[in-house]
């Protein structure tokens, strides 16, 4: 009798241990299911918040882009108006062309400048970058401005340059030197 009761006790203990294991497994699977449900809910909440943040950012970016475009358009219009008024005022103050659109008039009309001979004039015009076909056929009197160089103006410039040169030579002789290696 003693042996059978111990066998029964052992078998009942095994059965109870197996039941406990089964219950633990069930509990762990239920726990895992609940955890996975909670994780799903959390991930849905995170996804929703991320989506909301992204939507807000997209809306802000669109608004900023639209505001920038409007500002750029306004700036462009202002710049065009400013350029137009500047050009109009310059044209009103200083007419740049006479009847022929290729011939400039004004203080920088180098083609109308007077020189001792024609070779010297051509050399000067080449130096200034005036193209050979762009010389002025107009009389100097047709322009509202005086030419850049007249004979009297060239003579006066020559005299002033001579005077400055002489003053520089005198300073060098006196030993007074001033900057830039002079």
C-alpha positions as a Markdown table, in Angstrom:
| # | Residue | x | y | z |
|---|---|---|---|---|
| 1 | Unk | 0.0 | 0.0 | 0.0 |
| 2 | Unk | 2.7 | 2.3 | 0.7 |
| 3 | Unk | 4.1 | 2.0 | -2.8 |
| 4 | Unk | 0.9 | 2.7 | -4.6 |
| 5 | Unk | 0.1 | 5.7 | -2.6 |
| 6 | Unk | 3.5 | 7.2 | -3.3 |
| 7 | Unk | 3.0 | 6.4 | -7.0 |
| 8 | Unk | -0.4 | 8.1 | -6.9 |
| 9 | Unk | 1.1 | 11.0 | -5.1 |
| 10 | Unk | 3.8 | 11.3 | -7.7 |
| 11 | Unk | 1.4 | 11.1 | -10.5 |
| 12 | Unk | -0.8 | 13.7 | -8.9 |
| 13 | Unk | 2.1 | 15.9 | -8.3 |
| 14 | Unk | 3.2 | 15.5 | -12.0 |
| 15 | Unk | -0.3 | 16.3 | -13.2 |
| 16 | Unk | -0.5 | 19.3 | -10.9 |
| 17 | Unk | 2.9 | 20.4 | -12.1 |
| 18 | Unk | 1.9 | 20.0 | -15.7 |
| 19 | Unk | -1.3 | 21.9 | -15.0 |
| 20 | Unk | 0.7 | 24.7 | -13.5 |
| 21 | Unk | 3.0 | 24.7 | -16.5 |
| 22 | Unk | 0.0 | 24.8 | -18.8 |
| 23 | Unk | -1.5 | 27.7 | -16.8 |
| 24 | Unk | 1.8 | 29.6 | -16.9 |
| 25 | Unk | 2.0 | 29.1 | -20.7 |
| 26 | Unk | -1.6 | 30.3 | -21.0 |
| 27 | Unk | -0.9 | 33.2 | -18.8 |
| 28 | Unk | 2.2 | 34.1 | -20.7 |
| 29 | Unk | 0.5 | 33.8 | -24.1 |
| 30 | Unk | -2.4 | 35.9 | -22.8 |
| 31 | Unk | 0.2 | 38.4 | -21.4 |
| 32 | Unk | 1.9 | 38.4 | -24.8 |
| 33 | Unk | -1.4 | 38.9 | -26.5 |
| 34 | Unk | -2.3 | 41.8 | -24.2 |
| 35 | Unk | 1.2 | 43.2 | -24.6 |
| 36 | Unk | 1.0 | 43.0 | -28.4 |
| 37 | Unk | -2.4 | 44.7 | -28.2 |
| 38 | Unk | -1.0 | 47.4 | -26.1 |
| 39 | Unk | 2.1 | 47.7 | -28.4 |
| 40 | Unk | -0.2 | 48.0 | -31.4 |
| 41 | Unk | -2.2 | 50.7 | -29.7 |
| 42 | Unk | 1.0 | 52.6 | -28.7 |
| 43 | Unk | 2.4 | 52.3 | -32.3 |
| 44 | Unk | -1.0 | 53.5 | -33.7 |
| 45 | Unk | -0.8 | 56.5 | -31.3 |
| 46 | Unk | 2.8 | 57.2 | -32.3 |
| 47 | Unk | 2.0 | 56.8 | -36.0 |
| 48 | Unk | -0.9 | 59.2 | -35.6 |
| 49 | Unk | 1.1 | 61.7 | -33.7 |
| 50 | Unk | 3.9 | 61.5 | -36.3 |
| 51 | Unk | 1.4 | 61.9 | -39.1 |
| 52 | Unk | -0.1 | 64.9 | -37.3 |
| 53 | Unk | 3.3 | 66.4 | -36.9 |
| 54 | Unk | 4.1 | 65.8 | -40.5 |
| 55 | Unk | 0.8 | 67.3 | -41.6 |
| 56 | Unk | 1.5 | 70.4 | -39.5 |
| 57 | Unk | 5.0 | 70.7 | -40.9 |
| 58 | Unk | 3.7 | 70.3 | -44.5 |
| 59 | Unk | 1.0 | 73.0 | -43.9 |
| 60 | Unk | 3.6 | 75.3 | -42.4 |
| 61 | Unk | 6.0 | 74.7 | -45.3 |
| 62 | Unk | 3.3 | 75.3 | -47.8 |
| 63 | Unk | 2.3 | 78.5 | -46.0 |
| 64 | Unk | 6.0 | 79.7 | -45.8 |
| 65 | Unk | 6.5 | 78.9 | -49.5 |
| 66 | Unk | 3.3 | 80.8 | -50.5 |
| 67 | Unk | 4.4 | 83.7 | -48.3 |
| 68 | Unk | 7.8 | 83.7 | -49.8 |
| 69 | Unk | 6.4 | 83.7 | -53.4 |
| 70 | Unk | 4.1 | 86.6 | -52.5 |
| 71 | Unk | 7.0 | 88.5 | -51.0 |
| 72 | Unk | 9.2 | 87.7 | -54.0 |
| 73 | Unk | 6.5 | 88.9 | -56.4 |
| 74 | Unk | 6.1 | 92.1 | -54.4 |
| 75 | Unk | 9.9 | 92.7 | -54.3 |
| 76 | Unk | 10.1 | 92.0 | -58.0 |
| 77 | Unk | 7.3 | 94.5 | -58.8 |
| 78 | Unk | 9.0 | 97.1 | -56.5 |
| 79 | Unk | 12.3 | 96.6 | -58.2 |
| 80 | Unk | 10.8 | 96.9 | -61.6 |
| 81 | Unk | 9.0 | 100.1 | -60.6 |
| 82 | Unk | 12.3 | 101.5 | -59.1 |
| 83 | Unk | 14.3 | 100.5 | -62.2 |
| 84 | Unk | 11.7 | 102.0 | -64.5 |
| 85 | Unk | 11.6 | 105.3 | -62.6 |
| 86 | Unk | 15.3 | 105.4 | -62.4 |
| 87 | Unk | 15.6 | 104.8 | -66.2 |
| 88 | Unk | 12.9 | 107.4 | -66.9 |
| 89 | Unk | 14.7 | 110.0 | -64.7 |
| 90 | Unk | 18.0 | 109.2 | -66.4 |
| 91 | Unk | 16.5 | 109.5 | -69.8 |
| 92 | Unk | 14.7 | 112.8 | -68.8 |
| 93 | Unk | 17.9 | 114.3 | -67.4 |
| 94 | Unk | 20.5 | 112.9 | -69.9 |
| 95 | Unk | 19.3 | 111.9 | -73.4 |
| 96 | Unk | 21.7 | 109.2 | -74.5 |
| 97 | Unk | 20.9 | 109.1 | -78.2 |
| 98 | Unk | 20.0 | 111.4 | -81.0 |
| 99 | Unk | 18.3 | 110.4 | -84.2 |
| 100 | Unk | 20.7 | 107.6 | -85.0 |
| 101 | Unk | 20.5 | 104.9 | -82.3 |
| 102 | Unk | 24.1 | 103.7 | -82.9 |
| 103 | Unk | 25.7 | 107.1 | -82.2 |
| 104 | Unk | 25.8 | 108.1 | -78.5 |
| 105 | Unk | 25.6 | 111.7 | -77.5 |
| 106 | Unk | 26.7 | 113.1 | -74.2 |
| 107 | Unk | 29.8 | 113.7 | -72.3 |
| 108 | Unk | 31.3 | 110.4 | -73.4 |
| 109 | Unk | 30.9 | 110.8 | -77.1 |
| 110 | Unk | 34.5 | 109.9 | -77.9 |
| 111 | Unk | 33.8 | 109.8 | -81.7 |
| 112 | Unk | 33.2 | 113.5 | -81.6 |
| 113 | Unk | 36.5 | 114.3 | -79.8 |
| 114 | Unk | 38.9 | 116.6 | -81.6 |
| 115 | Unk | 42.5 | 115.6 | -82.2 |
| 116 | Unk | 45.5 | 117.0 | -84.1 |
| 117 | Unk | 45.1 | 114.5 | -86.9 |
| 118 | Unk | 42.8 | 111.6 | -87.9 |
| 119 | Unk | 45.4 | 108.9 | -87.2 |
| 120 | Unk | 45.7 | 109.9 | -83.6 |
| 121 | Unk | 41.9 | 110.0 | -83.3 |
| 122 | Unk | 41.6 | 106.5 | -84.7 |
| 123 | Unk | 44.3 | 105.2 | -82.3 |
| 124 | Unk | 42.5 | 106.8 | -79.4 |
| 125 | Unk | 39.1 | 105.3 | -80.4 |
| 126 | Unk | 40.6 | 101.9 | -80.8 |
| 127 | Unk | 42.1 | 102.3 | -77.3 |
| 128 | Unk | 38.8 | 103.3 | -75.9 |
| 129 | Unk | 37.1 | 100.2 | -77.5 |
| 130 | Unk | 34.9 | 102.1 | -80.0 |
| 131 | Unk | 34.2 | 99.9 | -83.0 |
| 132 | Unk | 35.2 | 101.3 | -86.4 |
| 133 | Unk | 31.7 | 101.4 | -87.8 |
| 134 | Unk | 30.2 | 103.2 | -84.7 |
| 135 | Unk | 31.8 | 106.6 | -85.4 |
| 136 | Unk | 29.5 | 109.6 | -85.2 |
| 137 | Unk | 28.3 | 111.3 | -88.3 |
| 138 | Unk | 26.6 | 114.0 | -86.3 |
| 139 | Unk | 27.9 | 117.5 | -85.9 |
| 140 | Unk | 29.0 | 118.3 | -82.4 |
| 141 | Unk | 26.3 | 121.0 | -82.2 |
| 142 | Unk | 23.5 | 118.4 | -82.6 |
| 143 | Unk | 24.2 | 117.0 | -79.1 |
| 144 | Unk | 22.9 | 118.8 | -76.0 |
| 145 | Unk | 26.2 | 118.1 | -74.3 |
| 146 | Unk | 29.7 | 119.2 | -75.2 |
| 147 | Unk | 32.1 | 116.6 | -76.5 |
| 148 | Unk | 34.4 | 114.8 | -74.1 |
| 149 | Unk | 37.5 | 116.4 | -75.5 |
| 150 | Unk | 37.7 | 119.7 | -77.4 |
| 151 | Unk | 40.8 | 121.4 | -78.6 |
| 152 | Unk | 40.5 | 124.0 | -75.8 |
| 153 | Unk | 39.8 | 121.2 | -73.2 |
| 154 | Unk | 42.7 | 119.1 | -74.4 |
| 155 | Unk | 45.0 | 122.1 | -74.2 |
| 156 | Unk | 43.8 | 122.9 | -70.6 |
| 157 | Unk | 44.3 | 119.3 | -69.6 |
| 158 | Unk | 47.7 | 119.2 | -71.1 |
| 159 | Unk | 48.7 | 122.4 | -69.2 |
| 160 | Unk | 47.5 | 121.0 | -65.9 |
| 161 | Unk | 49.3 | 117.7 | -66.4 |
| 162 | Unk | 52.5 | 119.7 | -67.2 |
| 163 | Unk | 52.1 | 121.7 | -64.0 |
| 164 | Unk | 51.5 | 118.6 | -61.9 |
| 165 | Unk | 54.5 | 116.9 | -63.5 |
| 166 | Unk | 56.7 | 120.0 | -62.7 |
| 167 | Unk | 55.5 | 120.1 | -59.1 |
| 168 | Unk | 56.3 | 116.4 | -58.7 |
| 169 | Unk | 59.8 | 116.9 | -60.1 |
| 170 | Unk | 60.4 | 119.8 | -57.7 |
| 171 | Unk | 59.3 | 117.7 | -54.7 |
| 172 | Unk | 61.7 | 115.0 | -55.7 |
| 173 | Unk | 64.6 | 117.4 | -56.0 |
| 174 | Unk | 63.8 | 118.9 | -52.5 |
| 175 | Unk | 63.8 | 115.4 | -51.0 |
| 176 | Unk | 60.2 | 115.4 | -50.0 |
| 177 | Unk | 58.7 | 112.0 | -50.9 |
| 178 | Unk | 55.2 | 110.8 | -50.3 |
| 179 | Unk | 53.9 | 107.3 | -50.4 |
| 180 | Unk | 53.7 | 104.6 | -53.0 |
| 181 | Unk | 57.5 | 104.6 | -53.6 |
| 182 | Unk | 57.8 | 108.3 | -54.6 |
